[in-house]
Amino acid sequence: MKTPISSSEPREPRGWRSRPRVTDLLVAAAYTAPALAAATAFSGGGTEAPGLVLQCLAVVVSGIGLVFRRLAPMSSLAATAVIMLITFSVPASFATVATAMALYAVGVYRSARHAVVSLLGTSAILLVAAVLQPLSMVDLGQAVQAIAVLVIATLSGLNVRTRRRYVSALVDRADRLTREREHLDSIAAAAERNAIAREMHDIVSHGLAVMISLAHGSAEIASTDPARAVHAMRQVAETGRVAVTDMRRMLGVLNEGDTEGNTAELAGAAQPSPGVGDIPDLLGLFRSAGLPVALQSAGVPPADPGIQLAIYRVVQEGLTNALKYARAATAVTVRTEFSPKTILVSVTDDGHPEVAPADHAGRGVAGMRERVALCGGTLRAGPLTSGGWSVTARFPPQEESPWQR
């Protein structure tokens, strides 16, 4: 599998763009070599004539100017334009080509304003030299043809510059979208991790708290009441089985896209999630662990399985905390109220709250608050003025509740 390239890594230019200096040298050589050959061929064989030397020198100067067309396009244009005016009437002069190449570079590497001003200035100099100085070495007809070539070169440069800016904008937009997608993926991954951690806490913390309480109780009464101790240990086993079933359900949901996954986990995922109807059994389990819990319920619960699971987890976490931290509790009340205005769930005890360990404090309450917030509700947890502890969750009424039909 190939490792994907991060969007934060800069894209390196490829091909000839990766070596601009070499490209500029090749462009200058592509102009200089034919121009020197043409100057030598049309010199009439007089290789020692001063005119040939000056013409070759002019070609070399134009070629040198083209070497710097990328770094200093305006200076390159000035050098080639001067050579063009001097050697315009020379037969087989390539000076107009050099000026056109320099104007193309201005259009690509400088702004559109610089390109237009440069084209107008060069064209104006040619026309002035041809019209106001009829006896000069610039011919009007040739000047018009040269201007046409310069216009084409300038427009080509501007077109290339526009296309590069458009491509660069597309690349920047693609990079920005990639970064945004990676950011959203990281947010989604963090949300999934929080959800998994919340489920793991609810399952493991609840199961272990009940199992520890039952095991401790069975050890205390084993010598005096073996039958009750055996019954308590069987409840420990049943609690562990339920916790394993919940764990398999969660793992099965995580692996639901894996057709080659564990069949036991997939079978656990097919089982329905606990809801309001499972709260009486949950209370019975806590009663067997020694918690004096009572249920007060009113109204018809909503049909949404997500809301029902949230309600069940709030009751489960509230009872688990009461079992672990409420000392000398004589009454624990679970109240559920389902009405057209609100859905209320509370767990209240009259015990003396113990301080949770620093490395575990608040994890259960934070998980409950996150779960309730995902359903659009609010949660309050804290001590009561009369003593004890209370956890209260409120959910908004559901649009398809039975009392709204």
N, C-alpha and C positions, 0 to 999 in steps of 0.2 A: 504494500500500500504506500502510495506516495504521500509525503508529508506536505500538507497544505501550507502555502506561503501566507504569512500573516499580512493583513492589510496595512500594518504599521511599517512594514519594510519598504523602503523606497524602490521604485522600479528603475532598474538600470537600462539605459538606452541600448538598443541592439543594432547590429549591422553597421553601416557607414556613419550613423549618428553617434556611435560610441567613440569615434576618433575624428573629431572636427578638424584638428590641425592637418592630419593626413588628407582629409577631403579637400580642404582649401588649397593645399599644395597640388593635388591632382587637378583641381579646377584651373588653377593658374597655369599649370603645365599644358592642359588641354587647349588653352588659348595661345600660350606663347609659342609652342612648337609649330602649329599651322601658320601662325602669323609670321614667324621668322622664315618658314619655307616659302610663303607667298612673297615676302619682301625680296628674298634672294632670287626667286624665279622671275619676277618682273623687273629686276634691276638691269636687264639687258646684258648680263654677263660682266658688268663692270664691278667686280668684287672689291676694287680698291677705291671706288668713288666715295667721296665724303657723304653724299646723300644716302647711300646704303648703310653707312655706319650710323648716321643719325636716325634713320628709320628703324634699324635694329635696336638702337638704344631706346627709342620711343616704345617699341614693342616690349622690351625688357621692363621698362618703367611701369607700363600698364600691367604686365604680369605680376610684378611685385605688389602693385596696388591691389590686385585681386587676391593676393595671399592674405591681406588684412581686411577682406570684405566682411568678415563676420565680427571681428573685434572692433573695427573702426569703419563702418560702412560709409559714413559721410566723407572721411578722408580718402577712402578708396574711390568714391565717386568723383571727388575733386581732381584727383590725379588722372583718372581715365578720361574725364571730360576735357581737361587741358590738352592731353595728348590727342584727343579726337579733333579738337579745333586746329591743332597745328598740322596734323597729317591727314586732314579730311580729303584733300584733293589728290593725295598720293594714290596711284593705282593699286588695287588689291589691298587697301588698308583695312585692317581688322579693328581699328580703334572704336568704331561704333558698336561692335560686338562687346568689347570690353566695358564700354559705358553702360550698355544694356544690362550686362551681368552685374555691374555695380548698383544700378538702379533696382534690379531684382533683389539684391541683398538689402538695400535700404527698405524696400517694401516688406521683406520678411522679418528683419531684425530690429527695425525701428518702427515708429508709429506711422499710421496712415497719413497724418499731416506732414511728416517729414518726407514721405514718398511723393505726395502730390506737389509739395513745394519744390522738391528736387527736380521732378519731371518738368514742371513749369519753368524753373530757372534754366535748366539745360536747353529746353526747346526754345526759350526766348533768346538765349545767346546764339543759337544756331540761326534763327530767323533774322535777328539783328545783323549778324555777320553776313548773311546772304543778301538782305534787302538794302541795308544802308551802305554796304561796301560791295558794289557789284563787281569790282575788280579783285576782290579778295579770293582766297582759295576755297571759299565755301560757295557751292552752287545751290541755288534755290530749290531746284528739283531734287537734288540729292539730300538737301536738308529736310525736305518734307518726308522723303522716304526714311531718313534716319529717325525723324520724330515719330513716325509710325512704329518703327521697331522699338523705340524707347517706351512708347505708350504700352505696347504689348508686354514688354518685359516688366514694367511697373505694375500693370494689372495682374500679371501672373504672380509676382511677388506678394501683392496684397491678398490674392486668393489663397496662396499657400499659408500666409500668416493667419488669415481668418480660419482656414481649415485646422491649423495647428491649435489655435485657441479653442475652437469648438471641440476638438478631440481631447484637449487638456481638461476642458470643463466636464466632458463626459467621464473622463478617468477620475477626476476629483469627486464627481457625484457618485460614481460607483464605489470609490473608496469610502466616502462618507456613509453610503448606504450599508456597506459591509461592516463598518465600525458600529453603526446603529444596530445592525442585526446581531453582531457579536455581543453588544451590550444587552440587547433584549434577551438573547440566549442565556447570558450569565444571570440576568434577573430571574428568568424562568427556572434555571438550574438551582439558584438559591431558594426560590419558592418551593421547588420540589424537595430540596434537602430539608427545609423547615417543616414541610408537611410530613416527610418520612420521620424526622426526629420527633415531631408531635405525636404521631401514631405509635412510634416505638415507646415513647415515654408513657403514653396512656396504657398501652398493653403491658409492658414490662413492670412499670411502677405499681399498677393496680394488682397484677397477679402476684408479684413478690410480696407486697404488703399483706395481702390476704393470706398467702401461704405461710409467711413468717409468723403472723398472728395465730393461725391455726396450729402450726407446728409447736409454737411456744405453749399454747394452751394444752395441747395433747400431752406434751412432756410434763406439765404440771399435774395433770390428773391421771397420768398413766398408772400410778401405783394405787390410787384410790378408786378410780372408775375406768377400768380397761375398756369397757364397751364404748364409752364416749370418746376415749382416746382413739380407738380404732375408727370410729365414725369421723372424727376430726381429720385423721390422716387420709381417709377416703375423700374427704372434701378437699384436702390439699391436692390429691391426685386429680380430682375433677377440675379444680381451679387451674392447675397446670395444663390439663388437656384443653380447656377453653382458651387459655393464653396461646398455646401452640396453634390452635385453630385460627385465632385472630391473626397470628403471625403469618400463617400460610396464606390467609386471605390477602394480607397486604403484599406479601412477596408474589403471590399469583397475579395481582394487579400490576406490579412492576414488570413482570415477565410475560404479560399477556401477548406481546408481539413476538415472543420466542416460541415458535411451534415445537421446538425440540426441548422445551423446558421440562422441569420436574412435573410429573403427572399429579403428584400429591399437592403441589403448590397450585396447579391449575384447578384442581378439584376444590381446594380451599377458596380460591377466588370466586368460584361459582356460588358459594354460599352467601346468603343475604347478609348485609351489614346489620349490626344490632340497632334497635330503635326504641321507641317509647314502650312498645309492648314487652320488651325484655327487661324493663326497669324492675318489676316485681321480683324476678329471679335474681337480679343483681342485688337487691336489698336483702333477699333471703341469704345470699352468700355472705354478706357483711354481718347479718345477724348471727350466722353460725360462727363468725370470727369474734363475736362478743360485742359488737357495736349495737346499741339500742336505737335502731332506726325505725322510723314510721313514715308512711307515704300519705300525702294529701294531694288528690288530683281532681281537677274540675275541667270540663269541656272536652271537645273532640280534638285529638292531636292532628296536625297537618299531615298530608299524604306524602310530602316531599321527603325522600329518604335522606337527603343531605341534612335537612333541618333535624330530622329524627336522630341521625347519628350524632350531630352536634349536641343535642339535648342529652342523649345517653352518655356521651363523653364528659359533659359538665357534671352530671350526677355521679358518674364513676370517679372522676378526679376529686370532687368534693368529698365523697365518702372515703376515698383513699387518704386524703389529707386529714380527715377527722379521725380515721383509724390510727394514723401514725403520730399525730401531733396534739390531738384533743385529749388531755389527761382528765380522768375522772368524769367523763361525759356521761350524763344520765339520760339525755334525750337528744336524738339527732333527727331532724325533720327534713324530709324531701318534699317539696311542694311544686306541683306543676299546674299551671293555669293557662288554658287555651280559650281566648275570647276574640271577638272581631277586632278589638283594638290592639291587642298585644299578645305575645306568647312569653310567659314568665316561668323561669325555672330557678329554684333556690335550694340550697343545702345549708341548714343552720344547726349548730350544736351549742351546748351550754358548758363545754369543757374549758379547761385552762390551757390556752395554746402554748405549745413548746416552740422554741426557736429552731427552725430548720438549719441543718449544716450549711456553712457558707458556700460550699461548692454546689449545693443543690437548691438553695433558696430561690424561690420565684420561678423555677422552670415550669412547674405544673400550671401555675396561675398564668404565666405568659403564654403557654400553649393554649389554655382555655380561651384567653382573650383573643388570640389570633384566630382560633377556630370560630368563635362567635362573630368576630368582625368580618370574616369571609362570608358569613350568612347575613350581613347587614345589621347585626345586633351589637349590644354593648354588654360589658361584664363588670361587676363590682365585687371586690373581695376585700374583706377587712374585719377587724374586731367589732363586736357589738358593745354598746354602752353598758348594757346589763350583764356583760360577760359572755364569753363564747366567741364563735367565729361564724361568719356568714358569707356565702358565695351566691350571688344573684346574677342571672343572665336574662336579658330581654331581647326578643327577636321581633322583627316587624311582622304583621299579619300577612299571610300568603293570599295571593289573588284568587287561587282556586280552592280556598278552604271551604268545608261543607257549609258553614253558616253564611257564606256569600253567594251560594248558588241559587 
